[in-house]
Amino acid sequence: MAENNQNSRMANYHRNKKPRKRLWVQIIKWLFIAVLVVIVGGVGLFAYYAKDAPSISQNELQSGGTSSLYTNDGKFLLSLGSEKRNYVTDKEIPQQLKDAIISVEDRRFYKEGLGLDPIRIVGSVLINARSNSVAAGGSTITQQLVKLSVFSTSASQRTLRRKAQEAWLSMKVEREFSKDQILEFYINKVFMNYGNYGMGTAAQYYYGKSLKQLDLAQTALLAGMPNAPVKYNPYLYPEAAKYRRDIVLKTMLSNKKITKAQYNQAVNEPITQGLVAQKNNIESNLRKVDDPYIKEVINEVKQKGFNPYTDNLKITVNIDQDAQQHLYDLANNGEVPFTNDKMQVGATIVDPNNGHVIAIIGGRKLPAVQLGLNRAVQTGRSTGSSIKPVLDFAPAVEYLNWGTSHMLDDTKYIYPGTNIQLYDWDNTYMGRITMRKALEQSRNVPAVRTLSKVGLNRAALFARKMGINVGSDAGLSVAIGANASSLQMAGAYGAFANNGVYHKPQFVSKIETADGLTHNYDSSGTKVMKHSTAYIMTNMLKDVLTKGSGTAAKISGLHEAGKTGSVKYSDEDLVKFPQYANTPKDSWFVGYTKAYSIGIWTGYDNLKDGTISGSGEQSAQILYKQMMSYLMKNKENKDWKKPSTVVKRRIVNGTARRVASPTSHNFTWQLFVKGHAPANPYHETKDDNDDDEEIDSHFDTDSSDRTTTTIESSNESGSTSQSHNEDSDKNSNTDNKDNNSSQDSNSKPADNAQNNSTQSNNTSSTTNNSNNQTNTNQNNSSQGDANNANNNH
């Protein structure tokens, strides 16, 4: 019996063993097939991508890494990088430099036969997987040379397709050139900062020597710089430069290319030893004139993910070189009066129809410093009243459907929650006036009341769509001054000029990479406001030039609109410089036609430099007038066409909605959003469809905008319909009380009055515009903010 059971168990064992054996065979078989499929598929995909790889020649491998700038009409402008490169041949390259580069960049360089290093690739994959980032690279020197010669170094371009083509070309280069040739190409190709390409050029720039004359420590510094040439700049960042140099020396010691004694001597050598005094390259006149524009091109290209110094790009820029030259000349040759040579300017000219920045100036009377402070972009100063159209009145038209005759109180105003009184720029009040008059005469109190009624959150969102960043917690005083640059202001006003369509200002329209890919950046723009809003704002802003605060900017016969802005010194400023009282700290003018939008700031970098006085108080307006006259001399003088969504009425002066009779002379043409205009009791046929010239020609400048009581005591009694309209006016005026705005009930009463941008007094030469977009006064007390809320107009 026992024997039978044992035989049965043995039989079961052998029956079960056979299927298990077959299962493992099947698993191994399918794994092998899967691996084979992956390999075949990978090879196939590699071949598919590689077949479209760009060509690569010895000329491309030997050429410098500069990018070229072209204008929109295809004309070559200039190249980024050295005008002269000291190319060194293999015989001129010391073995010490070769050892340094190979030790730190690619230890198996001479052992690789394919231009690829599988061991290094696998190692970098594992390291990057553990760090969940790109912590290590697997590229050989050959691959780096290919990237510098043909491909973009942009992280966004690191696709499977690009990597396959890079590998294919690396193998091709390895087949066609010797290792020493490849190393020669690489040493002469790398970017070494300050527009220098190649280590031979860098040796002359940093040490005034040839490569063979450098000592070990200096050689190691140059060998390590291509990894991050700006970061390891020995002039600006000596500690980082020493850190990188010592890494190179350590790898050389590990690779047995130097002795311990040589290593110890080199690491103890000061990083500044042998460095020549830093020098500014003597630039051509074109480079000097275009410097602020080139700086913004470089920044924009980098923001798009490319490196203009190493990617061999063909960059199409939006500059109008003649306009750029003329703007530079106006600011520097005395044709436009400035208070003195220290008075500065930042100006930007934008085509509102596409956002192209055609010219920009970042300062005047400047030394030949390449890529210096660009005051047109980097200096965010309080705009004064030039912000009012963007932040206050346009949102009121857009969201509240206010007409140009909407009545506002220019009367005593106390910031809610404080005992701080807001004054107008002339320390007087005009009583009840129309929105048109308030904007024309740049009245502060009506502007703040308007912002309160619109609501700061809603107004800030509106401005943000136009490129102006205003914090929702900024406080009501931002209605009369917000931090912005001339670039931002020109772009924002461009939306008024372009019927409510905003194009973000841009310096670059197209980038072509070395591998033949083209990236276009022009766009159709964004609708940020209704056509009716843009038209009504433009119509009111025309008055600023004809009879308001901007008459010095008016060009006879030209269809144009614009707004001034002026900022007074704060009490803190005047304690230090009491002689500056009654003079502006910042002066703005932003104006536009249908073809151009120009934003101009004038002022000083530092308090101690002086104040705007005399003819300098009109510099911004005069510069605009001269520049716009130049730009428009060969342009069609087009006016804005009133859209069907805007209605015009003859409104009795001093009222908001009382329609004047056909025989009355006491009226002003006013504009309304369709559906929100007062009824016309006279049923005239010639009304809504009249052109804009008639609106302008019927302004009664002698009697317009008197108070309601004066008008009513001396003019028409009005029909029943008129009386009804007048009653509606009175009722509607109650909404001008700021305390009715629930949206701003919790706002700081006069937060961020900007202290007239006092934060930029001593730091504007170094502060980036992006850092100036937030209000730096937010931590001040409400009392302190409100005390400075009267400084802008």
C-alpha positions in Angstrom: 0.0 0.0 0.0 2.8 2.4 1.0 4.6 1.5 -2.2 1.6 2.3 -4.3 1.2 5.8 -2.7 4.8 6.6 -3.3 4.5 5.6 -7.0 1.5 7.8 -7.3 3.3 10.8 -5.8 6.2 10.3 -8.1 3.9 10.2 -11.1 2.2 13.4 -10.1 5.6 15.1 -9.6 6.7 14.2 -13.1 3.3 15.3 -14.6 3.5 18.7 -12.9 7.2 19.3 -13.7 6.8 19.1 -17.4 4.2 21.9 -17.8 6.3 24.2 -15.4 9.3 23.6 -17.6 7.3 24.5 -20.7 5.9 27.6 -19.0 9.4 29.0 -18.3 10.5 28.2 -21.8 7.5 30.2 -23.1 8.2 33.2 -20.9 11.9 33.3 -22.0 10.8 32.9 -25.6 8.3 35.8 -25.4 10.8 38.0 -23.5 13.3 37.4 -26.2 10.8 38.3 -28.9 9.8 41.4 -27.0 13.4 42.6 -26.7 14.0 41.8 -30.3 10.9 43.8 -31.3 12.0 46.7 -29.2 15.5 46.6 -30.7 14.2 46.4 -34.2 11.6 49.1 -33.6 14.2 51.3 -32.0 16.5 50.8 -34.9 13.7 51.6 -37.3 12.6 54.7 -35.4 16.3 55.8 -35.2 16.6 55.3 -39.0 13.3 57.2 -39.6 14.5 60.2 -37.6 18.1 60.1 -38.8 17.1 60.2 -42.4 15.9 63.8 -41.9 19.1 64.9 -40.1 20.5 68.1 -41.4 23.8 68.0 -43.3 27.0 69.0 -41.5 30.2 70.1 -43.1 33.7 71.1 -42.0 32.8 74.7 -42.5 29.9 74.5 -40.1 32.1 72.7 -37.6 34.8 75.3 -37.8 32.5 78.4 -37.9 31.8 80.5 -34.8 28.7 80.1 -32.8 27.2 83.5 -33.5 23.5 84.2 -34.3 22.6 86.7 -36.9 19.9 89.4 -36.7 17.8 90.3 -39.8 15.2 93.0 -40.3 11.6 92.1 -41.4 12.5 93.0 -45.0 15.3 90.4 -45.0 18.3 92.7 -44.6 21.2 91.6 -42.4 21.5 93.8 -39.3 24.4 92.4 -37.2 25.8 89.3 -35.5 25.9 88.5 -31.9 29.4 87.7 -30.7 32.9 88.8 -31.5 33.7 90.5 -34.7 37.1 88.8 -34.6 37.7 85.2 -33.4 41.2 84.0 -32.7 41.0 80.5 -34.3 43.7 78.2 -33.0 44.8 75.1 -34.9 45.6 71.8 -33.3 49.4 72.6 -33.3 48.7 75.8 -31.4 46.6 74.0 -28.7 48.8 73.0 -25.7 48.4 69.4 -24.5 47.6 70.8 -21.0 44.4 72.3 -22.3 43.4 69.1 -24.2 44.0 67.1 -21.0 41.9 69.6 -19.0 39.0 69.5 -21.4 39.0 65.7 -21.8 39.3 65.1 -18.1 36.3 67.2 -17.2 34.1 66.7 -20.2 34.8 63.3 -21.7 37.4 61.0 -20.1 36.9 58.2 -22.7 37.1 60.6 -25.7 40.0 58.9 -27.4 38.6 55.4 -26.7 35.1 56.0 -28.3 34.8 55.0 -31.8 31.2 56.0 -32.5 31.1 59.6 -31.1 28.8 58.2 -28.4 29.6 56.9 -24.9 27.1 54.1 -24.0 28.6 53.8 -20.5 28.2 57.5 -19.8 24.7 57.6 -21.3 23.5 54.7 -19.0 25.2 56.4 -16.0 23.5 59.8 -16.7 20.1 58.1 -17.2 20.5 56.4 -13.8 21.6 59.6 -12.1 18.8 61.7 -13.6 16.2 59.0 -12.7 17.4 59.1 -9.1 17.3 62.9 -8.9 14.1 63.3 -10.9 15.8 66.0 -13.0 18.6 66.6 -15.5 21.4 66.3 -13.0 24.0 64.8 -15.4 24.6 64.8 -19.1 25.7 61.9 -21.3 27.0 63.9 -24.2 30.5 63.3 -25.6 32.7 66.1 -26.8 31.6 65.1 -30.4 28.0 65.3 -29.5 28.5 68.7 -27.9 30.3 69.9 -31.0 27.3 68.7 -33.2 24.9 70.5 -30.9 26.8 73.8 -31.1 27.2 73.5 -34.8 23.7 72.4 -35.9 21.2 72.2 -33.2 19.6 74.4 -30.6 20.6 73.9 -27.0 17.1 74.8 -25.9 15.7 72.3 -23.4 12.4 72.3 -25.3 14.3 71.0 -28.4 15.6 67.9 -26.6 13.2 65.6 -28.3 13.7 61.9 -29.3 13.9 63.0 -32.9 16.6 65.6 -32.1 18.6 63.1 -30.0 18.5 60.5 -32.8 19.7 63.0 -35.4 22.4 64.2 -33.0 23.7 60.7 -32.5 23.7 60.0 -36.2 25.6 63.2 -37.0 28.1 62.4 -34.2 28.8 59.1 -35.7 29.2 60.8 -39.1 31.7 63.3 -37.7 33.7 60.5 -36.0 34.0 58.7 -39.3 35.1 61.8 -41.3 37.4 63.6 -38.8 40.2 62.6 -36.5 40.0 63.0 -32.7 42.4 65.9 -32.7 40.4 67.7 -35.4 37.2 67.2 -33.5 38.8 68.7 -30.3 40.2 71.6 -32.4 36.7 72.4 -33.7 35.2 72.2 -30.2 37.9 74.4 -28.6 37.2 77.1 -31.2 33.4 76.8 -31.1 32.5 77.2 -27.4 31.0 80.4 -26.1 33.2 82.1 -23.4 31.0 85.1 -22.4 31.3 88.8 -23.4 30.7 87.8 -27.0 33.8 85.7 -27.1 33.9 82.4 -29.0 36.7 79.9 -28.7 39.3 79.5 -26.0 41.9 81.2 -28.0 39.8 84.3 -28.1 39.1 84.0 -24.4 42.8 83.7 -23.5 43.4 87.0 -25.1 40.3 88.6 -23.6 40.8 87.4 -20.0 44.6 87.2 -19.8 46.0 89.1 -22.8 48.0 85.9 -23.7 48.0 83.0 -26.1 46.8 79.6 -24.9 50.4 78.4 -24.7 51.3 81.2 -22.3 48.7 80.3 -19.7 49.6 78.5 -16.5 47.8 75.4 -15.3 45.2 77.2 -13.1 44.3 79.7 -15.9 44.1 76.8 -18.4 41.7 74.9 -16.1 39.5 78.0 -15.7 39.0 78.3 -19.5 38.5 74.6 -19.8 35.6 74.7 -17.3 33.9 77.9 -18.4 31.9 76.5 -21.4 29.7 74.6 -18.9 28.2 77.9 -17.8 30.2 80.9 -19.1 28.2 83.6 -17.4 28.0 81.8 -14.0 31.7 81.1 -14.0 32.7 84.7 -15.0 35.9 85.4 -13.0 35.2 89.2 -13.0 31.7 89.0 -11.6 31.6 85.7 -9.8 35.2 84.8 -8.7 34.0 82.2 -6.0 31.9 80.3 -8.6 34.8 80.5 -11.1 37.3 79.1 -8.6 34.9 76.3 -7.7 34.6 75.3 -11.3 38.3 75.7 -11.9 39.1 73.4 -9.0 36.7 70.8 -10.2 38.7 70.7 -13.5 42.0 70.4 -11.6 40.6 67.6 -9.5 39.5 65.6 -12.6 42.9 66.2 -14.1 44.6 64.8 -11.0 42.2 61.8 -11.0 42.9 61.2 -14.6 46.7 61.3 -13.9 47.3 64.3 -16.1 48.9 66.3 -13.4 50.8 65.5 -10.2 49.7 66.2 -6.7 52.2 69.0 -6.4 50.9 70.7 -9.6 47.4 70.3 -8.3 48.2 71.9 -4.9 50.0 74.8 -6.5 47.1 75.5 -9.0 44.2 75.3 -6.5 46.0 77.8 -4.2 46.5 80.3 -7.0 44.1 83.3 -6.7 41.4 83.2 -9.3 42.2 86.8 -10.3 45.9 86.1 -10.9 46.8 87.2 -14.4 43.4 88.6 -15.2 43.6 91.8 -17.3 41.4 94.8 -16.4 37.9 94.2 -17.7 37.4 96.1 -20.9 34.4 97.2 -22.9 34.5 96.2 -26.5 34.6 99.3 -28.8 31.3 98.9 -30.6 30.4 100.3 -34.0 27.9 103.2 -34.0 25.2 100.8 -35.1 25.8 98.6 -32.1 25.7 101.6 -29.8 22.5 102.9 -31.2 20.8 99.5 -31.2 22.1 98.4 -27.8 18.9 98.6 -25.8 17.0 96.8 -28.7 19.6 94.1 -28.9 19.4 93.5 -25.2 15.7 92.9 -25.4 16.1 90.6 -28.4 18.5 88.5 -26.4 16.2 88.4 -23.4 13.2 87.5 -25.6 15.1 84.7 -27.5 16.2 83.2 -24.2 12.6 83.3 -22.9 11.6 81.3 -26.0 14.0 78.6 -24.9 17.0 79.4 -27.2 20.5 80.5 -26.6 21.4 83.3 -29.1 25.1 82.9 -28.3 25.4 79.2 -29.1 22.5 78.1 -31.2 23.5 79.6 -34.5 20.1 81.2 -35.0 18.8 83.4 -37.8 16.6 85.9 -35.8 14.2 88.2 -37.6 13.7 91.3 -35.4 11.0 94.0 -35.7 13.3 97.0 -35.6 12.9 99.9 -38.0 16.6 101.0 -38.1 15.8 104.5 -39.4 13.3 105.1 -36.6 15.8 103.6 -34.1 18.5 106.0 -35.3 16.2 109.0 -35.3 15.0 108.3 -31.7 18.6 108.0 -30.6 19.5 111.3 -32.2 16.6 113.2 -30.8 17.5 112.1 -27.3 21.2 112.9 -27.6 21.7 115.7 -30.1 20.0 118.6 -28.3 17.0 118.9 -30.6 14.8 117.9 -27.7 15.4 120.0 -24.6 16.3 118.3 -21.4 17.1 120.0 -18.1 20.7 118.6 -18.1 22.8 115.7 -19.3 21.9 113.6 -16.2 18.2 113.8 -17.0 17.2 110.4 -18.4 14.6 109.0 -20.8 13.1 105.6 -21.6 10.9 105.4 -24.7 9.3 102.7 -26.7 7.6 102.8 -30.1 5.2 100.0 -31.0 3.1 99.2 -34.0 -0.3 98.7 -32.4 -1.5 96.6 -35.4 0.9 93.7 -34.7 2.8 94.5 -31.4 6.1 94.9 -33.2 8.5 97.1 -31.2 10.1 99.2 -34.0 12.4 101.4 -31.8 13.4 101.8 -28.2 15.8 103.9 -26.3 17.0 103.0 -22.8 18.8 106.2 -21.8 20.7 109.3 -23.1 24.3 110.6 -22.8 25.4 107.1 -21.8 28.9 105.6 -21.9 29.5 102.8 -24.4 28.4 100.0 -22.0 27.2 97.0 -23.9 23.8 95.6 -22.8 23.5 98.2 -20.0 20.4 99.4 -18.1 17.4 99.8 -20.4 15.2 102.4 -18.8 12.5 101.8 -21.4 11.9 98.3 -20.0 13.7 97.8 -16.7 12.8 101.0 -14.9 9.2 100.7 -13.5 8.3 104.2 -12.3 5.0 105.6 -11.2 3.0 106.5 -14.3 1.2 109.4 -12.8 -2.0 110.2 -14.6 -1.1 108.3 -17.7 -2.6 105.2 -16.0 -6.0 106.8 -15.8 -7.3 105.8 -19.3 -6.2 102.2 -18.7 -7.2 101.6 -15.1 -10.0 104.1 -14.4 -12.0 105.4 -17.3 -11.8 102.6 -19.9 -13.1 100.1 -17.4 -15.9 102.5 -16.5 -16.9 102.6 -20.2 -16.5 98.9 -20.7 -18.3 97.6 -17.6 -20.6 100.5 -16.5 -21.4 101.9 -20.0 -20.6 105.4 -19.0 -20.9 108.0 -21.7 -18.3 110.8 -22.1 -20.8 113.2 -20.5 -21.1 111.1 -17.3 -20.9 113.5 -14.4 -18.3 113.2 -11.7 -17.7 115.1 -8.5 -14.4 116.9 -8.4 -15.0 117.9 -4.8 -13.4 117.4 -1.4 -12.5 113.7 -1.0 -11.3 111.8 2.0 -9.9 108.3 1.5 -12.2 105.8 3.2 -11.1 104.8 6.6 -8.7 107.7 7.1 -8.7 111.4 7.6 -6.4 111.9 4.6 -7.8 114.3 2.0 -7.0 113.8 -1.7 -6.2 116.9 -3.7 -6.0 117.6 -7.4 -2.7 118.6 -8.9 -3.5 122.3 -8.6 -4.9 121.9 -5.1 -8.3 123.1 -6.2 -11.6 121.5 -7.1 -13.7 122.1 -10.2 -17.0 120.8 -8.9 -19.2 118.6 -11.0 -17.6 117.9 -14.4 -18.0 115.4 -17.2 -15.8 112.3 -17.5 -14.5 113.9 -20.7 -13.4 117.0 -18.8 -12.0 115.0 -15.9 -9.7 113.1 -18.3 -8.8 116.1 -20.4 -7.8 118.2 -17.4 -6.2 115.3 -15.6 -8.3 115.6 -12.4 -7.3 113.2 -9.6 -10.4 113.1 -7.5 -12.8 112.0 -10.3 -10.3 109.3 -11.3 -10.2 107.9 -7.8 -14.0 108.0 -7.6 -14.3 106.2 -10.9 -11.9 103.5 -9.8 -13.9 103.0 -6.6 -17.1 102.7 -8.6 -15.7 100.2 -11.1 -14.0 98.2 -8.4 -10.3 97.6 -8.0 -10.4 93.9 -8.7 -12.3 94.4 -12.0 -10.1 97.3 -13.0 -6.9 95.5 -12.2 -8.0 92.5 -14.3 -8.8 94.9 -17.2 -5.4 96.5 -17.0 -3.7 93.1 -16.7 -5.1 92.1 -20.0 -3.3 95.1 -21.5 0.0 94.2 -20.0 -0.1 96.5 -16.9 0.2 94.6 -13.6 -1.7 96.1 -10.7 -2.2 94.2 -7.5 -5.8 93.8 -6.5 -4.8 94.9 -3.0 -3.1 98.1 -4.3 -5.5 100.5 -2.8 -7.5 103.3 -4.5 -4.6 105.6 -4.9 -3.3 103.4 -7.7 -5.9 105.2 -9.8 -3.5 108.1 -10.2 -0.2 106.2 -10.5 0.9 102.7 -11.0 4.4 101.2 -11.6 4.9 100.5 -15.3 7.5 100.9 -18.1 7.3 102.8 -21.3 7.2 99.4 -23.1 4.1 98.3 -21.1 2.4 101.7 -21.5 3.0 101.8 -25.3 1.5 98.4 -25.6 -1.5 99.2 -23.5 -2.4 102.4 -25.4 -1.9 100.4 -28.6 -5.1 98.5 -27.7 -7.0 101.8 -27.8 -5.3 102.6 -31.2 -6.2 99.1 -32.5 -10.0 99.2 -31.8 -9.6 97.2 -28.6 -7.2 94.4 -29.8 -4.1 94.1 -27.8 -0.8 92.8 -29.1 1.9 92.1 -26.6 4.9 94.1 -27.6 7.6 91.9 -29.1 11.1 92.4 -30.5 11.4 89.1 -32.4 9.0 87.9 -35.1 10.8 84.7 -36.3 13.6 82.4 -35.3 15.2 79.9 -37.7 17.4 77.2 -36.1 20.5 75.7 -37.8 18.6 72.5 -38.5 16.1 74.3 -40.7 13.2 74.6 -38.3 11.3 78.0 -38.4 9.4 79.4 -35.4 7.0 82.3 -36.1 5.8 84.5 -33.2 3.4 86.9 -34.8 -0.1 86.5 -33.5 -3.6 87.9 -34.3 -3.8 89.7 -30.9 -6.3 89.5 -28.1 -9.6 91.3 -27.9 -9.3 93.1 -24.5 -12.2 95.6 -24.7 -15.1 96.4 -26.9 -14.6 98.4 -30.0 -17.0 101.0 -28.5 -14.8 101.4 -25.4 -11.6 101.9 -27.5 -13.3 104.4 -29.7 -14.8 106.4 -26.9 -11.5 106.5 -25.0 -9.6 107.7 -28.2 -12.2 110.4 -28.7 -11.7 111.7 -25.2 -7.9 111.4 -25.4 -7.9 113.5 -28.5 -9.0 116.4 -26.2 -6.0 116.0 -24.0 -3.8 117.2 -26.9 -6.1 119.9 -28.3 -7.1 121.6 -25.0 -5.9 119.6 -22.1 -2.6 118.9 -20.4 -0.9 117.6 -23.6 -1.0 120.6 -25.9 2.8 120.7 -26.2 2.6 117.3 -27.9 0.0 118.2 -30.5 0.9 117.9 -34.2 -1.2 120.1 -36.4 -3.6 118.2 -38.6 -2.7 114.7 -37.3 -5.3 112.3 -36.0 -3.8 111.4 -32.6 -4.6 110.9 -29.0 -2.6 110.7 -25.8 -2.2 111.4 -22.1 0.3 113.1 -19.9 1.5 111.9 -16.5 3.4 113.7 -13.8 4.7 112.6 -10.4 5.6 114.9 -7.5 8.3 114.2 -4.9 7.2 112.6 -1.7 7.5 114.3 1.6 10.4 112.0 2.5 12.2 113.1 -0.7 11.6 116.8 0.0 13.1 116.4 3.5 16.4 115.4 1.8 16.1 117.9 -1.1 13.7 120.7 -0.2 14.8 122.6 -3.3 12.9 120.1 -5.4 9.5 121.4 -4.2 7.0 122.3 -7.0 8.9 120.4 -9.6 8.0 117.0 -11.1 10.0 113.9 -10.3 8.7 111.8 -13.2 7.1 113.1 -16.4 5.3 111.0 -18.9 3.6 111.2 -22.2 1.9 108.3 -24.0 0.4 109.0 -27.4 -0.7 107.2 -30.5 -2.0 107.3 -34.0 -3.5 104.3 -35.9 0.0 103.4 -37.0 2.2 103.9 -33.9 1.9 104.0 -30.1 4.7 105.8 -28.2 5.4 105.6 -24.5 7.9 108.0 -23.0 9.2 108.4 -19.4 11.6 111.2 -18.4 13.3 111.7 -15.0 16.4 110.9 -13.1 18.0 107.6 -11.9 18.8 109.0 -8.5 17.5 111.8 -6.3 20.9 113.4 -6.1 21.2 113.7 -9.9 18.8 116.7 -10.0 15.2 117.5 -10.8 13.1 118.2 -13.9 12.8 121.9 -14.4 12.5 124.5 -17.1 12.1 123.2 -20.6 12.8 119.7 -19.3 9.2 119.6 -17.9 8.1 119.3 -21.6 10.7 116.9 -22.7 8.5 113.9 -22.9 5.8 115.7 -25.0 8.3 117.3 -27.3 10.2 114.1 -27.9 6.8 112.4 -28.8 5.9 115.3 -31.1 9.2 115.2 -32.9 9.3 111.4 -33.2 5.7 111.0 -34.2 6.1 113.7 -36.9 9.0 111.8 -38.3 7.2 108.5 -38.3 4.0 109.8 -39.9 5.5 111.9 -42.6 5.3 108.9 -45.1 2.2 107.3 -43.5 -1.4 107.9 -44.3 -3.1 110.1 -41.8 -6.1 107.9 -40.9 -8.7 108.7 -38.4 -10.7 106.2 -36.3 -14.1 105.3 -37.7 -16.9 105.4 -35.3 -18.4 101.9 -34.9 -22.2 101.4 -35.0 -22.1 100.5 -31.3 -21.3 104.1 -30.5 -24.0 106.9 -30.5 -23.3 110.6 -30.3 -25.6 113.3 -29.0 -25.5 117.1 -28.5 -25.6 117.3 -24.8 -26.3 120.6 -22.9 -23.1 121.7 -21.2 -22.9 120.8 -17.5 -25.4 117.9 -17.8 -24.9 114.2 -18.4 -27.9 113.4 -20.6 -29.9 116.5 -21.5 -30.1 116.7 -25.3 -29.7 120.2 -26.7 -32.1 121.6 -29.3 -30.9 122.1 -32.9 -30.7 125.8 -32.4 -28.8 125.7 -29.1 -25.1 126.8 -29.0 -24.5 125.7 -25.5 -23.7 122.0 -26.1 -20.9 119.6 -26.6 -21.0 116.5 -28.7 -20.8 113.5 -26.4 -20.5 109.8 -27.1 -22.5 106.9 -25.6 -22.5 103.2 -25.9 -25.4 102.1 -28.0 -28.4 101.3 -25.9 -27.3 103.6 -23.1 -27.7 107.0 -24.9 -30.4 109.5 -24.0 -33.3 109.6 -26.4 -33.2 112.4 -29.0 -36.5 114.2 -28.8 -35.8 116.3 -31.9 -35.8 113.3 -34.3 -33.1 114.7 -36.5 -31.9 112.7 -39.4 -28.3 113.9 -39.1 -27.1 112.5 -35.8 -25.7 109.1 -35.1 -24.0 108.6 -38.4 -22.1 111.9 -38.6 -18.4 111.5 -38.9 -15.8 112.3 -36.2 -14.7 115.6 -37.6 -18.2 117.0 -36.9 -17.9 115.9 -33.3 -14.6 117.7 -32.9 -15.7 120.8 -34.7 -18.8 121.3 -32.5 -17.0 121.4 -29.2 -17.9 124.6 -27.4 -14.6 125.3 -25.6 -15.7 128.6 -24.1 -18.7 127.4 -22.2 -18.4 123.6 -21.9 -18.7 121.8 -18.7 -20.0 124.5 -16.5 -21.9 123.4 -13.3 -25.4 122.2 -13.6 -26.9 125.1 -11.6 -25.3 127.7 -13.8 -26.5 126.1 -17.0 -30.0 125.6 -15.8 -30.4 129.2 -14.6 -29.3 130.7 -17.9 -30.6 128.2 -20.5 -33.5 126.3 -21.8 -36.2 125.2 -19.6 -36.3 121.9 -21.5 -39.2 119.6 -22.6 -40.7 116.9 -20.4 -38.4 114.5 -22.0 -35.4 116.7 -21.1 -36.5 117.1 -17.5 -36.8 113.4 -17.2 -33.3 113.1 -18.5 -32.0 115.7 -16.1 -33.6 113.9 -13.2 -31.9 110.8 -14.3 -28.6 112.6 -14.3 -29.1 113.7 -10.7 -30.0 110.2 -9.6 -27.2 108.7 -11.5 -24.7 111.0 -9.8 -25.2 109.3 -6.5 -23.3 106.4 -7.8 -20.2 108.6 -7.7 -19.9 108.2 -4.0 -17.0 105.9 -3.3 -18.6 104.4 -0.2 -21.2 102.7 -2.5 -18.6 100.4 -4.0 -18.8 97.2 -2.1 -16.0 95.7 -4.1 -13.5 98.1 -2.5 -15.0 98.2 1.0 -12.0 96.3 2.3 -9.4 98.1 0.2 -6.6 99.9 2.0 -7.7 103.5 1.8 -4.7 104.9 0.0 -2.4 102.0 -0.2 0.5 102.0 -2.6 0.3 105.6 -3.7 3.7 104.6 -4.9 5.4 107.4 -3.0 5.9 108.6 -6.6 7.9 105.5 -7.1 10.4 106.5 -4.5 11.7 103.0 -4.4 13.3 103.6 -7.7 15.1 106.7 -6.7 18.3 105.0 -5.8 17.8 101.6 -7.3 16.4 102.2 -10.8 19.8 101.6 -12.3 19.9 98.1 -11.1 16.3 97.0 -10.6 14.6 94.8 -13.1 11.2 95.9 -14.4 9.7 92.6 -13.4 10.6 93.3 -9.8 9.0 96.7 -10.0 5.6 95.4 -11.1 4.5 94.6 -7.5 3.9 97.5 -5.2 6.7 97.8 -2.8 4.8 100.1 -0.4 2.3 97.5 0.7 3.8 97.1 4.1 3.6 100.8 4.8 0.9 102.1 7.1 -2.3 103.4 5.6 -1.5 106.8 7.0 1.9 106.9 5.3 0.5 105.8 2.0 -2.3 108.3 2.0 0.0 111.1 2.8 1.7 110.5 -0.6 -1.5 109.9 -2.5 -1.6 113.4 -3.9 1.7 113.3 -5.7 0.6 112.1 -9.1 -1.3 113.9 -11.8 
